[in-house]
Structures are given as structure tokens and as C-alpha cells.
Amino acid sequence: MDTAFSLILLLLFLWGLCSRKVARVELTAPAAFVLVGFLMHQGFGGVDLVPSQGTIKALVEVTLTWVLFTDAARLSVRSLRPDFGLYARLLVIGLPLCVGLGTLVALGLVPGASGWAALYLGAALAPTDAALGASMMDNPVVPARVRRTINVESGLNDGIATPFVVLALAGLVAAEAGAGHEGPGGALLELLIGVAYGAAVGLVAGWLLRSALRGSWAVEDFAGPAVLALALLCYTSAIALGGNGFVAAFIGGLAFGTAYGEGAPEWQLRFTEQSASVLSLLVWLMFGAVMLPEAFQHLTWQAVCYAVLSLTVIRMVPVALALLGSGLDRGTVLFVGWFGPRGLASIIFGLLAVEELAPAAARVVVPVVVCTVLLSVVAHGLSSGPLARRYGSRAAPDGAAGKRPSAGELPVRGLPGRSPRTGA
């Protein structure tokens, strides 16, 4: 295990050295770490990576907590206002339609999928990850408005989808455990407690930190670690009170940014974001080492078909319906619909299923998640650059084309070696 850990640290260091160069050949960090994880699981080079369940659980919980909190805390009402209608269409109309359509397709296509399992698949594969389209997000020929829309959607839809995933997993666990288990009713109560508690903690903490900095009580250099601790505090203390920690972290981030005013400053969130970015690479490594080999053993043609439909029809039809009457041309609607990569959030939801469900139940849904994410890594990774150039050259000028996104325009997570906002 020491050898495996040393190899992981070496890989992180080498990626930091070469990240700009490898980006030019369209090799993304997720793809590289998935491949390394898979090779390590196979014992390549004498290294066999078999992490414990406790390690995976801790990695998943901390990563998702930091990602949800930072994505929410960075929101600025001022920056969202110009295109708020587009964001609302995608998140309030498009996302629920995507979850619903994904649930219906899973019921009819995936063997052995109950109603709860189908809901889990629809919700777990609805969030998008703009970092997988890094070449597009950093390409100045694509109008900034389009990049910003895709990126804002990506930053918020994982937090909105989380309650659906939690309810579905609770339903599946209750079906396995039988009578006496709290089930979805208990999960719903936990979600409500998480919302209320996260809002209270975030509002108070945001006001306290802002007041402390203004009154010269706090040193700015320690604000980053303080926010990192606050994100974890929302999670752990919510669980202690019987609430859902993930929802508390997301709502806590929203409340923290609101209390601070126009979203938390980038310099306060940078430490937490960078920590989450490193852990996200480890999640991709676990995806290749844990989920990929197991899913390959139980892969079916139905899982492959669902993956293809998830990246196309299940994503693009709801987006098209949500954007009706928005004023966007057909090419832009298709472009936004295609660039809905499935990435970090879906993997974490998949690892949660592995941890919480019995092996038989996990084998119904996890191979579908794995196949969809793997196909997305390949398809969106290869198409990101070419389609961005093709679309950008044909896009009607909107005053923003050719402008590289500024730090305040794209409030979403990134990856090490790429700009903090764009994942590029």
C-alpha cells in the first residue's frame, strides 16, 4: 500500500509539472487518472491498489462536501443577473426533465431496475461536469455567454440533484432491509433538517467572517483554511443533528456567499477549491481502480444503450425544451445540449451506491453509471476542441466571442493545472 501511495503522490507531482503540455494533446486529468487507477488495480508494475471501504467513504464524503460548498458559495447575484433566465431554464426546467426522462428510460431498459433504482440512475447521471469539456471552456472563439451558461449549470446541478439521489438510495436500502427501516420518509426529514441547519450556519458564518475581516480581528491568510473547515463543519454537525450533511454543505455555501455579499471572494475559496481539486483526482483514480473493473464484469448491452441515450436524448431533449423561447439559435441549443459531460458528481454518487447498497442491488445501477461516465470522458474529451472551434467560427457575434473568461464570470470548480474557473 505504501508503494501505491507513493506512486499516486508521484503522479500528482508529475501532472503538476506537465499539465499545460498534455492539455495541448487533449489529455485531461480525469482520463489520465482513470487509466492509472485501472492499471494499478490490475497490478501493473507490481502495484495492486485495493483501497479499504473506509478510505473510499471518507474520500467521497469530503470531496463532495467541499465541491458542493465552494460551487454554491461563489455565486454572485450580480454576475448571474444578465443571463439569469437561461440558468433558471436549465436548472428549474431542464434538470427535472432530465431526471424524469432518465428515470423512465431506466425503468424500460435496465434489467432489474425498480422504481427507486431508476430514479437513482436518472438523478445520478443528470449533473454535468464542465471540466471534462476544458478545451471548449477555455476557447475564446466560443461566445463567453455560452461558456458561462454551461459552467454555471455545471456548478449548481450537482447540488440540486443530490436530494433526489439521497431519496433514491434510501428507498433502495429500505427495500433491502424490509420493515423497520426509515426509508425515504426518514431521508426526507434529514434533507429538511440539512436545509434549515445549513442555511443558519452559512448565514452566521458569512456575517462573522466578513465582520472579523473588516474589523481586523482575522488575518486574511487564514480565511481560506477557515472556510475549508466551515464546509466540513456544515457536513459533520448536520449529521450529528440528524440532518443530511451534503445538503447542509450546499445550502451552507449558498447562505455563506449571500451573507458575505455578492458571493464569497475568490481568494477565500481558493484554498478549499484547490483541496477539493486534488481530492477529485483521487476520486477519478478510485473510479478506475474500484468501479471500472467491477462494472466490466457485469456490463450489459442495456447499460451501453442507456449510456448513449443519457449523453444524447436524455440530456439534449430536456435542454431543447427548457430553452424554447429563450432566443438562442438551434446551433447554440444543440451545442449546450451536447456539452453536458458526466463526471465527478456522477462518480461520487456511484461510489455512494457501492458503499450503501448490497452487492446485488449495486450491480444493477453501478455498471450503468460507470459506462456513462467512461463514454463521456472519451466522447467529450475528444469532441471538446474540434466542436468548440467549429461552433465558435459559426456563432453569431454577441459581443463576447473572442473574450477569454475572467475569474468572476465562470463560478465553477476547476482541476489542478487549469485555470481555477474554467477547468482549462
matplotlib code that plots the C-alpha trace (Angstrom):
import matplotlib.pyplot as plt

x = [0.0, 2.9, 4.2, 0.8, 0.5, 4.0, 3.0, -0.1, 1.9, 4.4, 1.6, 0.2, 3.6, 4.3, 0.9, 1.7, 4.9, 3.4, -0.3, 0.0, 1.8, -0.6, -3.6, -2.4, -3.0, -6.5, -5.4, -7.5, -6.6, -9.7, -8.8, -5.2, -6.1, -8.8, -6.3, -3.7, -6.2, -7.3, -3.7, -2.9, -5.9, -4.5, -1.2, 0.7, 4.3, 3.8, 1.4, -2.0, -4.4, -7.2, -8.4, -10.5, -14.2, -13.4, -10.9, -13.3, -16.2, -14.1, -12.7, -16.2, -17.7, -15.0, -14.7, -18.5, -18.8, -16.0, -17.3, -20.9, -19.9, -17.5, -19.7, -22.5, -20.5, -19.0, -22.3, -22.7, -26.2, -24.7, -22.8, -25.8, -28.3, -27.7, -28.5, -30.5, -33.3, -31.1, -29.7, -33.2, -34.5, -31.7, -31.9, -35.6, -37.0, -34.2, -32.7, -36.0, -37.0, -33.6, -34.1, -37.6, -36.7, -33.7, -35.9, -38.5, -35.8, -34.1, -37.4, -37.9, -34.4, -32.2, -32.9, -33.9, -34.3, -37.0, -38.6, -36.1, -33.2, -34.5, -34.8, -31.3, -29.9, -32.0, -30.7, -27.1, -26.5, -28.2, -25.4, -22.8, -19.1, -17.8, -14.2, -14.4, -15.0, -12.0, -10.8, -14.2, -14.4, -11.1, -11.6, -12.1, -13.9, -16.9, -19.0, -18.4, -22.2, -22.4, -19.4, -20.8, -24.2, -22.7, -20.4, -23.0, -25.3, -22.5, -21.7, -25.2, -26.9, -25.0, -26.2, -29.8, -29.6, -28.2, -31.6, -33.0, -30.0, -30.3, -34.0, -33.5, -30.7, -32.8, -35.6, -33.3, -31.8, -35.3, -36.4, -33.4, -33.8, -37.6, -39.9, -38.4, -36.2, -36.9, -36.6, -37.5, -39.5, -36.6, -34.3, -36.8, -36.7, -32.9, -33.0, -35.2, -33.0, -30.0, -31.5, -32.5, -29.3, -27.0, -28.8, -28.4, -24.7, -23.8, -25.6, -24.0, -20.5, -20.6, -21.5, -18.9, -16.1, -16.9, -17.2, -14.0, -12.0, -13.4, -12.7, -9.1, -9.8, -8.9, -5.8, -6.6, -4.1, -6.1, -9.5, -9.0, -8.4, -11.3, -13.7, -12.4, -13.2, -16.6, -17.6, -16.7, -18.4, -21.7, -21.4, -20.4, -22.6, -25.6, -25.2, -24.8, -28.2, -29.9, -29.7, -28.2, -24.6, -24.3, -27.4, -26.3, -22.9, -24.6, -27.2, -24.5, -22.4, -25.2, -26.0, -22.3, -21.9, -25.2, -24.3, -20.8, -22.4, -22.3, -20.7, -17.6, -14.4, -12.2, -9.2, -11.3, -12.4, -9.2, -7.7, -10.9, -11.2, -7.6, -8.0, -11.2, -9.5, -6.7, -9.3, -11.3, -8.3, -8.2, -11.9, -11.1, -8.3, -10.8, -13.2, -10.5, -9.4, -12.6, -15.7, -14.3, -13.1, -16.2, -18.5, -16.8, -17.7, -21.4, -21.6, -24.6, -25.8, -28.6, -26.1, -24.2, -27.5, -28.5, -25.1, -25.5, -29.1, -28.0, -25.4, -27.7, -31.5, -31.9, -29.7, -30.4, -34.2, -34.8, -32.3, -34.0, -37.4, -36.1, -34.6, -37.7, -38.4, -35.0, -33.9, -30.9, -30.5, -30.6, -26.9, -26.4, -29.1, -27.5, -24.1, -25.3, -27.2, -24.2, -21.8, -23.3, -20.4, -21.0, -18.1, -17.2, -20.7, -21.9, -18.8, -19.3, -22.9, -21.8, -19.3, -22.0, -24.2, -21.3, -20.9, -24.6, -26.2, -26.0, -23.8, -26.8, -28.5, -25.3, -24.7, -28.0, -27.1, -23.3, -22.3, -24.7, -23.1, -19.6, -20.4, -22.0, -19.1, -16.4, -18.2, -18.5, -14.8, -13.9, -16.6, -16.5, -12.7, -12.2, -15.0, -14.4, -11.8, -13.0, -16.7, -15.7, -13.7, -16.5, -19.3, -17.3, -16.5, -20.2, -21.6, -23.3, -21.2, -22.7, -20.0, -18.3, -16.8, -13.0, -13.0, -11.3, -13.4, -12.5, -12.3, -15.6, -17.6, -17.4, -18.2, -17.3, -14.7, -11.5, -8.8, -5.2, -3.1, -6.0, -7.4, -9.5, -12.8, -12.8, -11.1, -8.8]
y = [0.0, 2.3, 1.8, 2.6, 5.7, 6.8, 6.3, 8.4, 11.2, 11.0, 11.1, 14.2, 15.9, 14.9, 16.1, 19.5, 19.6, 18.7, 19.8, 22.6, 20.4, 17.4, 19.7, 20.5, 16.9, 16.8, 14.6, 15.6, 14.9, 12.7, 10.5, 10.1, 9.3, 6.8, 4.9, 4.9, 3.7, 0.8, -0.2, -0.1, -2.3, -4.8, -4.9, -3.1, -2.6, -4.7, -2.3, -3.5, -0.8, -2.1, 0.7, -0.1, 0.8, 3.3, 5.1, 5.3, 6.5, 9.3, 10.4, 10.5, 12.4, 15.1, 15.6, 16.1, 18.3, 20.7, 20.7, 21.5, 24.2, 26.0, 25.9, 27.4, 29.9, 31.6, 32.6, 36.3, 37.6, 40.5, 38.2, 35.9, 38.6, 39.2, 35.6, 34.5, 33.4, 30.9, 29.5, 29.2, 27.4, 24.8, 24.2, 24.6, 23.0, 21.2, 19.3, 17.9, 16.9, 15.1, 13.3, 12.3, 11.1, 9.2, 7.5, 6.4, 5.1, 3.2, 1.6, 0.3, -0.5, -1.5, -5.2, -5.5, -1.7, -0.9, 2.5, 3.6, 2.2, 4.0, 7.3, 6.8, 6.5, 9.4, 11.7, 10.4, 10.9, 14.3, 16.5, 17.8, 18.4, 21.3, 20.4, 17.4, 20.0, 22.0, 22.7, 24.2, 26.2, 27.9, 28.5, 32.2, 31.6, 30.2, 33.2, 33.9, 33.8, 30.2, 29.2, 30.9, 29.3, 25.8, 26.4, 27.9, 25.0, 22.6, 24.3, 24.1, 21.0, 18.5, 20.2, 20.2, 16.6, 15.4, 15.2, 13.0, 10.7, 10.6, 9.7, 7.0, 5.4, 5.5, 3.8, 1.1, 0.5, 0.3, -2.2, -4.4, -4.1, -4.5, -3.3, -1.2, 0.9, 4.6, 4.7, 7.7, 9.3, 9.5, 10.7, 13.5, 14.6, 14.6, 16.7, 19.3, 19.4, 19.8, 22.7, 24.6, 23.9, 24.7, 28.0, 29.0, 28.1, 29.6, 33.0, 33.3, 32.2, 34.5, 37.5, 36.6, 36.2, 39.4, 41.4, 39.9, 40.8, 44.3, 44.8, 43.5, 40.6, 38.0, 37.6, 37.2, 34.4, 32.1, 32.9, 30.0, 27.3, 28.7, 28.3, 24.8, 23.9, 25.6, 23.4, 20.3, 21.7, 22.0, 18.4, 16.8, 18.8, 18.4, 14.6, 14.9, 16.7, 14.1, 16.1, 15.4, 16.6, 17.0, 19.2, 21.2, 21.8, 23.0, 25.3, 26.4, 27.5, 29.5, 31.1, 31.9, 33.6, 35.5, 36.7, 37.8, 39.8, 39.0, 35.6, 34.8, 36.3, 34.0, 34.3, 33.0, 29.9, 29.2, 27.0, 24.9, 24.6, 23.5, 20.9, 19.7, 19.6, 17.3, 15.0, 15.0, 13.5, 10.8, 10.1, 9.6, 7.3, 5.3, 5.2, 3.5, 1.2, 0.3, 0.9, 0.2, -3.4, -4.4, -2.8, -4.5, -7.9, -7.1, -4.9, -5.5, -4.1, -2.4, -0.4, 0.6, 1.7, 3.7, 5.4, 6.5, 7.7, 9.5, 11.6, 12.3, 12.1, 12.1, 15.2, 17.1, 16.8, 18.4, 21.1, 21.9, 22.0, 24.2, 26.7, 27.1, 30.8, 31.7, 33.4, 31.1, 29.7, 26.0, 25.5, 27.0, 24.8, 21.7, 22.9, 23.4, 20.1, 18.1, 19.7, 18.1, 15.7, 13.3, 13.4, 13.9, 14.1, 11.0, 9.1, 10.1, 9.1, 5.8, 5.3, 6.1, 3.3, 0.9, 1.8, 1.8, -0.9, -4.7, -6.1, -7.4, -4.0, -2.2, -4.4, -3.2, 0.5, 1.0, -0.5, 1.9, 4.9, 3.7, 3.1, 6.5, 8.4, 6.4, 7.1, 10.8, 11.1, 9.7, 11.4, 14.9, 14.8, 14.1, 16.4, 19.4, 21.1, 20.4, 21.2, 24.4, 25.6, 24.6, 26.2, 29.3, 30.0, 29.9, 31.5, 34.9, 37.6, 38.6, 41.0, 38.3, 36.0, 36.1, 37.1, 34.8, 34.2, 36.3, 34.9, 36.4, 35.1, 31.4, 30.3, 26.6, 24.2, 23.6, 21.0, 21.3, 22.6, 24.5, 27.9, 28.0, 28.8, 27.1, 23.8, 24.7]
z = [0.0, 0.7, -2.8, -4.3, -2.2, -3.3, -6.9, -6.5, -5.0, -7.8, -10.4, -8.8, -8.9, -12.5, -13.6, -12.0, -14.0, -17.3, -17.1, -19.7, -22.2, -22.0, -22.3, -25.9, -26.9, -25.4, -22.5, -19.5, -15.9, -15.3, -18.3, -17.1, -13.5, -14.6, -16.7, -13.9, -11.4, -13.7, -14.3, -10.6, -9.9, -12.4, -10.6, -13.3, -12.3, -9.2, -7.6, -6.6, -5.4, -3.3, -1.0, 2.0, 2.2, 5.0, 2.7, -0.2, 2.1, 3.6, 0.2, -1.3, 1.6, 2.0, -1.8, -2.4, 0.7, -0.5, -4.1, -3.1, -0.7, -2.9, -6.0, -4.1, -2.0, -5.1, -6.6, -7.2, -7.8, -9.8, -12.2, -12.6, -13.3, -17.0, -18.1, -15.0, -17.3, -19.1, -15.9, -14.4, -17.6, -17.4, -13.7, -12.9, -16.1, -17.9, -14.9, -13.5, -17.1, -17.4, -14.1, -15.1, -18.6, -17.3, -14.8, -17.4, -19.8, -16.9, -16.0, -19.5, -20.4, -17.4, -16.3, -12.7, -12.1, -9.6, -9.4, -6.8, -8.9, -12.0, -10.0, -8.8, -12.3, -13.6, -10.8, -10.5, -14.2, -14.5, -13.1, -15.6, -15.2, -17.3, -16.5, -18.9, -21.7, -20.7, -24.2, -25.0, -21.8, -22.4, -26.1, -26.8, -30.1, -28.2, -27.0, -23.4, -22.7, -23.9, -21.8, -18.8, -19.2, -19.4, -16.5, -14.1, -14.9, -14.1, -10.8, -9.5, -10.9, -8.7, -5.5, -6.9, -7.9, -4.6, -2.7, -5.5, -5.2, -1.4, -1.6, -4.2, -2.2, 0.9, -1.0, -2.2, 1.2, 2.7, 0.1, 1.0, 4.8, 4.8, 7.6, 10.4, 8.2, 8.0, 4.2, 2.0, 4.8, 7.1, 4.3, 3.5, 7.1, 7.0, 3.9, 5.5, 8.6, 6.4, 4.5, 7.7, 9.5, 6.5, 5.9, 9.6, 9.8, 6.4, 7.2, 10.7, 9.5, 6.5, 8.6, 11.3, 8.8, 6.9, 10.2, 11.5, 8.4, 8.3, 12.0, 11.6, 14.0, 11.4, 9.3, 5.6, 5.2, 7.5, 5.9, 3.3, 5.9, 8.0, 5.0, 4.4, 8.0, 7.7, 4.8, 6.7, 9.8, 7.9, 6.9, 10.2, 12.5, 10.3, 10.5, 14.3, 14.4, 12.3, 9.0, 5.6, 5.5, 1.7, 1.5, 4.5, 2.8, -0.4, 1.3, 3.8, 0.8, -0.7, 2.6, 3.3, -0.1, 0.4, 3.9, 2.7, -0.2, -3.9, -3.3, -1.3, -2.8, -4.9, -2.5, 0.4, -1.6, -3.4, -0.6, -0.3, -4.1, -4.6, -1.8, -3.5, -6.9, -5.6, -3.9, -7.1, -9.0, -6.3, -6.9, -10.6, -9.6, -7.4, -10.4, -12.4, -9.6, -7.9, -10.1, -13.6, -13.0, -11.1, -13.7, -16.6, -15.1, -15.1, -18.2, -20.4, -23.8, -21.9, -19.9, -23.0, -24.7, -21.6, -21.6, -25.2, -24.6, -21.4, -23.2, -26.1, -25.9, -22.1, -21.9, -25.2, -25.4, -21.9, -22.7, -26.0, -24.3, -21.5, -24.0, -26.1, -26.5, -25.0, -28.2, -28.7, -32.2, -33.0, -33.2, -29.8, -28.2, -29.7, -28.5, -24.9, -25.0, -26.1, -23.6, -20.6, -19.6, -16.8, -14.4, -10.8, -9.2, -11.0, -9.9, -6.3, -6.4, -7.9, -5.1, -2.6, -4.1, -3.8, -0.2, 0.8, -1.3, -1.2, -4.0, -5.9, -5.9, -6.7, -9.8, -11.3, -11.3, -10.9, -14.3, -16.0, -14.1, -14.9, -18.6, -19.0, -17.3, -19.2, -22.5, -21.6, -20.7, -24.1, -26.2, -24.6, -24.3, -28.0, -29.2, -26.9, -29.0, -32.6, -31.9, -30.0, -33.0, -35.4, -33.4, -32.5, -36.1, -37.0, -33.9, -34.3, -32.7, -29.3, -28.2, -26.1, -28.7, -28.6, -25.0, -22.6, -19.4, -16.4, -12.9, -12.0, -14.9, -14.5, -11.0, -11.2, -10.0, -11.9, -12.0, -11.0, -13.8, -15.3, -14.6, -11.4, -13.0, -16.3, -15.7, -18.5]

ax = plt.figure().add_subplot(projection="3d")
ax.plot(x, y, z, "-o")
ax.set_aspect("equal")
plt.show()
